[in-house]
Amino acid sequence: MTDREPAESIRESVERSRHGAPAAGAVVRDRFETDEVFQRILAAADEEIDTGVRELFFSGLAAGFAITITYLLYASLTASTDAHPILSAILYPLGFVYIILGGYQLYTENTLPPVALVLERLASLPALLRIWAIVLVGNFAGGTLGALVLATTGVFDPAAATAATEIATKGVETPFWDLFFKASFAGLIVAGVVWVDFASRDTISRLLLVYVAFLAIPFGNLFHVVVSFTELMYLVFSGQPVLVTGLVGFVLPVLLGNTLGGVVLVTVVNYFQTTERRLEVARKGGLERQLTYREWVFGGYAGRSYVPVIATDEGDLADEPEVSNDD
């Protein structure tokens, strides 16, 4: 028994991050329970919550530009396959594959991990809104740059340019509430991918997951806010006066729907299916280490914006330096 205990303790220390998030399942080693998935999400969110503005923005910029690949391939294949419902969308997920496997910041993908911290009162609402705002601006900037290239260069042949215009126009002409509910399902898909992604243990599984899940967006005639914004900017750079009407009647309902789908339909549901053991290690010192409700609402203006998730057997959060964002 004495020979076994050191080996077990070494393995456990290797398979857990400094936040207590497992790298292998406790019951079945190649599967995670919901509590373990939640701990892994918290660990990722803890690394992300205090990321600087520059890093968040440029990661969001890269993600927004990667979405251009999705729009480019969707329009090109729509033109070359006579708008075949399956073949035209077969490469639609490629931009999302780059983003998620590459670790870029995408607004809809970003709804789940930071919200998990907020639900545990380890991060404030202003800290969450800070991340969302920076990432969304970066995504839109990248989408704008990509749309400018597509509209003003010879990347599209005439048939593909026509298809791109028709795709974007169809979105702009869709009624507000239809866009909202379609986008809600798209938000559910994206945030659900993030949850299952943290339950995956290898790159091949993650690749298949992302590819199949994001095929559902064109197949279901759903809408993603960064793709929609890129489509709108393509119309604008092509000379159509639709910027204001497109932002209010197209991008806004998709943004609201994606957020609802990501936060309410996935984050909250997945959060409440976990047990109170989800933070048992990080809570060893007691619940007083969470933000107060005043701090939770007002962030740094009321004291703290963020409580680091440091979960070790001998460490004490009280000894750790507090991190506060400038909200």
ZINOR-V762691 format. One record per pair of residues at least 12 apart in sequence whose C-alpha atoms are under 7 Angstrom apart, sorted by sequence separation. I is the first residue (numbers start at 1). J is the second residue. D is the distance in Angstrom with one decimal. If there is no record, write none. Layout:
((I,J,D) (I,J,D))
This chain:
((115,128,7.0) (22,36,6.4) (74,88,6.0) (114,128,6.2) (232,246,6.4) (21,36,6.8) (74,89,5.7) (307,322,6.5) (307,323,6.8) (74,91,6.9) (193,210,6.7) (290,307,6.6) (306,323,6.0) (21,39,4.9) (22,40,6.6) (73,91,6.3) (74,92,5.6) (306,324,5.8) (21,40,4.7) (73,92,6.5) (305,324,5.1) (193,213,7.0) (304,324,5.7) (305,325,6.0) (21,43,6.1) (70,92,5.0) (229,251,5.9) (70,93,6.5) (228,251,6.2) (19,43,5.6) (70,94,6.1) (189,213,6.6) (300,324,6.3) (70,95,5.0) (107,132,6.5) (300,325,6.7) (69,95,5.4) (225,251,6.2) (300,326,6.7) (282,309,6.3) (300,327,6.3) (67,95,5.0) (107,135,5.9) (282,310,6.3) (299,327,6.9) (66,95,5.1) (67,96,6.9) (106,135,6.6) (107,136,5.5) (225,254,5.3) (282,311,4.5) (105,135,6.4) (224,254,6.6) (225,255,5.3) (281,311,5.7) (186,217,6.3) (223,254,6.5) (285,316,6.9) (66,99,6.9) (106,139,6.7) (224,258,6.9) (63,99,5.6) (186,222,5.9) (186,223,6.2) (186,224,6.3) (183,222,5.9) (182,222,5.0) (183,223,5.0) (63,104,5.6) (182,223,6.3) (183,224,6.3) (62,104,6.8) (63,105,6.1) (63,106,5.9) (60,104,6.4) (59,104,5.2) (60,105,4.7) (59,105,5.3) (60,106,6.0) (56,105,6.9) (168,231,5.0) (168,232,6.3) (49,114,6.6) (45,113,4.9) (44,113,6.9) (45,114,5.3) (165,235,6.5) (187,257,6.8) (42,113,6.3) (183,254,5.1) (187,258,4.0) (191,262,5.0) (41,113,5.5) (45,117,6.9) (186,258,6.2) (187,259,6.3) (176,249,5.9) (180,253,4.8) (184,257,4.1) (188,261,4.4) (42,116,6.5) (64,138,6.9) (172,246,5.9) (176,250,6.9) (179,253,5.9) (180,254,5.4) (183,257,4.6) (184,258,4.9) (187,261,4.3) (188,262,5.1) (192,266,6.2) (42,117,6.3) (60,135,5.0) (64,139,4.0) (68,143,6.3) (179,254,5.8) (183,258,5.0) (187,262,4.7) (191,266,6.4) (63,139,6.0) (64,140,6.1) (67,143,6.8) (180,256,6.7) (181,257,6.1) (184,260,5.9) (185,261,6.0) (57,134,5.7) (61,138,4.3) (64,141,6.8) (65,142,4.3) (172,249,7.0) (176,253,6.1) (180,257,4.6) (184,261,4.3) (188,265,6.2) (56,134,6.5) (57,135,5.7) (60,138,4.3) (61,139,5.0) (64,142,4.1) (65,143,5.1) (68,146,5.4) (172,250,5.3) (188,266,6.0) (56,135,6.0) (60,139,4.8) (63,142,7.0) (64,143,4.6) (68,147,6.9) (108,187,6.4) (112,191,6.0) (171,250,6.8) (58,138,6.4) (61,141,6.0) (62,142,6.2) (65,145,6.9) (79,159,5.7) (111,191,6.8) (53,134,6.9) (57,138,4.8) (61,142,4.4) (65,146,5.4) (79,160,5.2) (109,190,6.0) (108,190,6.4) (109,191,5.7) (108,191,6.7) (143,226,6.9) (147,230,5.8) (151,234,5.9) (76,160,4.8) (79,163,5.8) (75,160,5.5) (78,163,6.5) (109,194,6.4) (140,226,6.5) (143,229,6.9) (144,230,6.0) (147,233,5.9) (148,234,6.6) (151,237,5.9) (139,226,6.5) (143,230,4.8) (147,234,4.8) (151,238,5.7) (75,163,5.4) (75,164,4.9) (140,229,6.8) (144,233,6.0) (148,237,6.2) (97,207,6.8) (97,210,6.1) (97,211,6.7) (93,211,5.4) (93,214,5.3) (93,215,6.0) (92,215,6.6) (89,218,6.3) (108,258,6.5) (112,262,6.7) (108,259,6.9) (111,262,5.9) (112,263,6.7) (111,263,6.2) (108,262,6.7) (112,267,5.8) (71,227,7.0) (41,198,6.7) (40,198,6.6) (67,227,6.2) (37,198,6.1) (37,199,5.7) (64,226,6.7) (32,199,6.0) (122,290,5.4) (121,290,5.5) (122,291,6.0) (121,291,5.4) (124,295,6.6) (125,296,6.1) (124,296,4.2) (125,297,5.6) (126,298,6.5) (127,299,6.9) (123,296,6.8) (124,297,6.0) (126,299,5.8) (125,299,6.9) (121,296,6.3) (124,299,5.1) (127,305,6.2) (124,305,5.1) (123,305,5.8) (124,306,6.3) (123,306,4.3) (122,306,5.6) (123,307,6.3) (122,307,5.0) (130,327,6.9) (127,325,6.8) (127,327,6.3) (126,327,5.9) (35,274,5.3) (39,278,6.3) (34,274,5.7) (35,275,6.6) (38,278,6.6) (39,279,7.0) (35,277,6.8) (36,278,7.0) (35,278,4.7) (20,281,6.7) (46,308,6.5) (46,309,6.3) (50,325,6.6) (19,309,5.6) (19,310,4.8) (20,311,5.2) (18,310,6.3) (19,311,4.6) (20,312,6.8) (18,311,6.2) (18,312,6.7))
